[in-house]
Amino acid sequence: MKKALVFAFGGALVAAAFAGSATAGNVRHPLAQAISQVAVLSVVHAVSPSCAPVGNAEFSAPVITNDTGAVIPKGTTIWWSAHQGNAAPFKKGHVTLTSDLAKGANFELTAGLQGNTYKCSAVFFEL
């Protein structure tokens, strides 16, 4: 265990030396450049608000309801799809919220389908 700590500590010193003063004129050492460009990764979660057809037997529109337990913030893009079994018509799209969507609030999509027996799903992604 001591060897691993010494190696890690020694490696950190070497990396710091390269990052801090590994320039000759305007040329930086490649390792210093790589160290300064370390990316931070985030985990993205898919969240699915409910989606259901609302209307009569002739025509209905998908309605997305925020039943996620939290406000969905303005600027969030919600992806949706609606279909009747395995047959057409099949519609899909996305909506970007222009204001916060409160808990329990809903909105109707303008893209409707014939009938009110189709299935609808929606999803958005958050960090």
Residue frames as qw, qx, qy, qz and C-alpha x, y, z in Angstrom:
[[0.000, 0.885, 0.465, 0.000, 0.00, 0.00, 0.00],
 [0.311, -0.773, 0.106, 0.543, 2.86, 2.40, 0.78],
 [0.405, -0.091, 0.598, 0.686, 4.35, 1.77, -2.66],
 [0.188, 0.635, 0.659, 0.356, 1.07, 2.64, -4.35],
 [0.153, -0.931, -0.262, 0.205, 0.74, 5.86, -2.36],
 [0.395, -0.576, 0.328, 0.637, 4.32, 6.86, -3.09],
 [0.359, 0.179, 0.678, 0.616, 3.83, 6.11, -6.78],
 [0.071, 0.804, 0.561, 0.186, 0.57, 8.10, -6.88],
 [0.269, -0.889, -0.062, 0.365, 2.16, 10.99, -4.98],
 [0.435, -0.365, 0.482, 0.667, 5.26, 10.87, -7.16],
 [0.311, 0.430, 0.688, 0.495, 3.11, 10.75, -10.29],
 [0.033, -0.917, -0.395, 0.039, 1.17, 13.78, -9.08],
 [0.345, -0.746, 0.180, 0.541, 4.44, 15.69, -8.56],
 [0.402, -0.047, 0.633, 0.660, 5.65, 14.79, -12.04],
 [0.178, 0.671, 0.647, 0.315, 2.30, 15.81, -13.53],
 [0.166, -0.930, -0.211, 0.251, 2.34, 19.08, -11.60],
 [0.408, -0.518, 0.369, 0.655, 5.88, 19.78, -12.79],
 [0.324, 0.232, 0.687, 0.607, 4.87, 19.18, -16.40],
 [0.041, 0.804, 0.572, 0.156, 1.71, 21.25, -16.07],
 [0.264, -0.897, -0.136, 0.327, 3.34, 24.15, -14.31],
 [0.095, -0.832, 0.374, 0.398, 6.67, 24.69, -15.98],
 [0.693, 0.029, 0.644, 0.323, 7.02, 22.40, -18.95],
 [0.486, 0.854, 0.182, -0.036, 7.23, 25.16, -21.47],
 [0.568, -0.229, 0.303, 0.730, 10.17, 26.09, -23.61],
 [0.029, -0.005, -0.340, -0.940, 9.35, 29.42, -25.12],
 [0.594, 0.049, 0.040, -0.802, 5.75, 28.98, -26.29],
 [0.636, 0.097, -0.726, -0.243, 5.90, 25.18, -26.59],
 [0.644, -0.402, 0.422, -0.494, 4.09, 23.18, -23.89],
 [0.083, -0.216, 0.973, 0.012, 4.88, 19.60, -23.12],
 [0.489, -0.156, -0.651, -0.559, 2.12, 17.29, -24.52],
 [0.417, -0.327, -0.803, 0.272, 1.53, 15.79, -21.07],
 [0.039, -0.264, -0.352, 0.897, 0.89, 19.26, -19.65],
 [0.377, 0.031, -0.342, -0.860, -1.67, 19.91, -22.36],
 [0.521, -0.216, -0.793, -0.229, -3.40, 16.58, -21.71],
 [0.303, -0.313, -0.700, 0.567, -3.55, 17.26, -17.97],
 [0.103, 0.230, 0.163, -0.954, -5.09, 20.68, -18.50],
 [0.490, 0.045, -0.427, -0.759, -7.83, 19.20, -20.73],
 [0.025, -0.113, -0.968, 0.222, -9.28, 16.65, -18.30],
 [0.408, -0.329, -0.433, -0.734, -13.03, 16.33, -18.88],
 [0.303, -0.035, 0.698, -0.648, -15.59, 16.15, -16.12],
 [0.278, -0.190, -0.845, -0.416, -18.21, 13.49, -16.78],
 [0.455, -0.068, 0.369, -0.808, -21.81, 13.78, -15.58],
 [0.138, 0.210, 0.968, 0.011, -24.42, 11.09, -15.19],
 [0.378, -0.019, -0.248, -0.892, -27.60, 11.75, -17.17],
 [0.273, 0.209, 0.875, -0.340, -30.94, 10.40, -15.96],
 [0.214, -0.256, -0.641, -0.691, -33.98, 9.75, -18.14],
 [0.221, 0.229, 0.622, -0.715, -37.23, 10.94, -16.55],
 [0.077, -0.277, -0.799, -0.528, -40.63, 9.93, -17.93],
 [0.358, 0.136, 0.332, -0.862, -43.62, 12.17, -17.27],
 [0.472, 0.337, 0.809, -0.100, -46.96, 10.57, -18.12],
 [0.202, 0.239, -0.450, -0.836, -48.47, 10.94, -21.56],
 [0.325, 0.346, 0.868, -0.143, -52.03, 10.02, -22.55],
 [0.017, 0.327, 0.572, 0.752, -54.52, 10.76, -25.31],
 [0.134, 0.455, 0.548, -0.689, -57.28, 13.22, -24.42],
 [0.320, 0.215, -0.353, -0.853, -60.24, 13.67, -26.72],
 [0.792, 0.162, 0.274, -0.520, -63.07, 11.77, -28.34],
 [0.804, 0.050, 0.581, 0.118, -63.17, 8.63, -30.47],
 [0.635, 0.741, 0.174, 0.132, -62.65, 10.64, -33.68],
 [0.461, 0.654, -0.236, 0.551, -59.72, 12.85, -32.75],
 [0.650, -0.741, -0.094, 0.143, -57.50, 13.38, -29.73],
 [0.330, 0.791, -0.381, 0.347, -54.22, 15.00, -28.79],
 [0.732, -0.102, -0.519, 0.429, -51.47, 13.65, -26.56],
 [0.312, -0.875, 0.069, -0.363, -51.32, 15.38, -23.16],
 [0.616, 0.197, -0.565, 0.512, -48.10, 15.32, -21.13],
 [0.552, -0.783, -0.113, -0.264, -48.52, 15.58, -17.34],
 [0.241, 0.565, -0.621, 0.487, -45.74, 16.37, -14.91],
 [0.849, -0.461, -0.085, -0.244, -46.15, 13.56, -12.39],
 [0.682, 0.366, -0.481, 0.412, -42.40, 13.39, -11.67],
 [0.641, -0.608, -0.364, 0.295, -42.68, 14.90, -8.18],
 [0.400, -0.466, 0.044, 0.788, -40.61, 17.98, -9.07],
 [0.347, 0.830, 0.045, -0.434, -40.89, 21.08, -11.22],
 [0.746, 0.256, 0.372, 0.490, -39.59, 20.55, -14.76],
 [0.213, -0.637, 0.019, 0.741, -37.53, 23.68, -15.49],
 [0.468, 0.832, 0.020, -0.298, -37.93, 26.08, -18.38],
 [0.201, 0.726, -0.611, -0.243, -35.69, 25.14, -21.32],
 [0.503, -0.159, 0.849, -0.036, -36.08, 21.38, -20.79],
 [0.483, 0.258, -0.570, -0.612, -36.71, 19.44, -24.00],
 [0.648, 0.008, 0.676, -0.350, -39.33, 16.69, -23.69],
 [0.211, 0.221, -0.805, -0.508, -39.28, 13.99, -26.39],
 [0.633, 0.143, 0.529, -0.546, -42.59, 12.23, -27.13],
 [0.179, 0.110, -0.834, -0.510, -44.06, 9.56, -29.38],
 [0.630, 0.168, 0.443, -0.615, -47.57, 8.27, -30.04],
 [0.263, 0.200, -0.821, -0.465, -48.71, 5.21, -31.97],
 [0.809, -0.032, 0.135, -0.572, -51.67, 2.90, -32.40],
 [0.955, -0.052, 0.290, 0.021, -50.32, -0.58, -31.78],
 [0.589, -0.239, 0.511, 0.578, -47.81, -1.57, -34.46],
 [0.424, 0.600, 0.553, 0.393, -49.72, 0.18, -37.24],
 [0.162, 0.157, 0.078, 0.971, -49.61, 3.74, -38.59],
 [0.306, 0.840, -0.153, 0.421, -50.14, 6.52, -37.90],
 [0.737, -0.346, -0.237, 0.530, -47.03, 7.02, -35.85],
 [0.119, 0.903, -0.020, 0.413, -46.08, 10.50, -34.66],
 [0.719, -0.387, -0.218, 0.535, -43.14, 11.73, -32.63],
 [0.225, 0.807, 0.006, 0.546, -41.52, 15.00, -31.80],
 [0.522, -0.233, -0.450, 0.685, -40.15, 17.18, -29.06],
 [0.145, -0.902, -0.252, -0.319, -41.17, 20.27, -27.15],
 [0.450, 0.118, -0.399, 0.790, -38.90, 22.72, -25.36],
 [0.276, -0.748, -0.566, 0.208, -40.60, 24.26, -22.33],
 [0.208, 0.626, 0.053, 0.749, -40.89, 28.06, -22.46],
 [0.374, -0.618, 0.299, -0.624, -41.71, 28.20, -18.73],
 [0.114, -0.227, 0.907, -0.336, -41.42, 25.91, -15.71],
 [0.637, -0.217, -0.580, -0.460, -43.90, 23.02, -15.66],
 [0.411, -0.448, 0.511, -0.608, -45.23, 22.74, -12.09],
 [0.089, -0.020, 0.984, -0.152, -45.88, 19.44, -10.32],
 [0.335, 0.457, 0.768, -0.298, -49.20, 18.07, -11.56],
 [0.338, 0.656, -0.071, -0.671, -49.44, 20.55, -14.44],
 [0.649, 0.194, 0.679, 0.282, -49.96, 19.36, -18.01],
 [0.232, 0.572, -0.246, -0.747, -49.97, 20.59, -21.59],
 [0.791, 0.411, 0.436, -0.121, -51.56, 19.37, -24.80],
 [0.373, -0.244, 0.595, 0.669, -49.49, 18.69, -27.89],
 [0.457, 0.503, -0.082, -0.729, -50.75, 20.08, -31.18],
 [0.342, 0.273, -0.818, -0.374, -49.99, 16.87, -33.07],
 [0.678, -0.046, 0.498, -0.538, -53.06, 14.70, -32.62],
 [0.017, 0.099, -0.950, -0.297, -54.13, 11.32, -33.92],
 [0.621, -0.188, -0.405, -0.645, -57.40, 9.81, -34.98],
 [0.779, -0.325, -0.533, -0.059, -59.15, 8.04, -32.14],
 [0.302, -0.756, 0.373, -0.445, -58.25, 7.94, -28.47],
 [0.964, -0.245, 0.086, -0.055, -56.90, 4.42, -28.02],
 [0.675, 0.552, -0.349, 0.344, -53.26, 5.01, -28.99],
 [0.755, -0.490, -0.162, 0.405, -50.31, 4.81, -26.64],
 [0.205, 0.902, -0.131, 0.358, -48.15, 7.78, -25.85],
 [0.787, -0.378, -0.166, 0.457, -44.80, 8.10, -24.09],
 [0.136, 0.938, -0.119, 0.295, -42.58, 11.02, -23.09],
 [0.818, -0.302, -0.122, 0.474, -39.08, 11.44, -21.70],
 [0.165, 0.933, -0.203, 0.245, -36.59, 14.16, -20.81],
 [0.813, 0.050, -0.345, 0.467, -33.02, 14.00, -19.55],
 [0.277, -0.926, 0.110, -0.234, -31.49, 15.66, -16.52],
 [0.421, 0.499, -0.634, 0.414, -28.09, 15.73, -14.87]]
